[in-house]
Amino acid sequence: MIERIETGIAPSSSPVNDAIRAGQQVWLVAIAEDPVSGDIVHGDIVVQTRRTIQNLEIAIRAAGGTLANIVQVQVFLIDKADAKGMNAVYAEFFKQPYPVRATVVVKELLASGLRVEMLATAVLS
């Protein structure tokens, strides 16, 4: 059974959810959006990565977990040069054992001004 998790983050105008749960697994997506207004947070990769991970944290807490429950992260960047700044912020939030991670550079992301997007998978007990 798939359960939609109500995260409290401003709903998207697209047909997507921020988090869903099936059994002990939770799938999450986060972007650098203000959780109240839904507006993209403008700023460099450090600002946008921090807001993105904070939104992941809001979503996983709504599901009953913490960032420590996240086992996999997929990071999408629009500029390879942003990897250093993204990694610095990522290390502020995630500790050993780090989630398995893939980071890819894409031509662009859907929302204008967006520099980073993250997909994550968590396992809850």
Buried (B, 14 or more C-beta within 10 A) or exposed (E): EEEEBEBEBBEBEEEEBBBBBEEEBBBBBBBBBEBEEBEBBEBEBBBBBBBBBBBBBBBBBBBEBEBEBBBBBBBBBBEEEBBEBBBEBBEEBBEEEEBEBEBEEEEEBEBEEBBBBBBBBBEBE
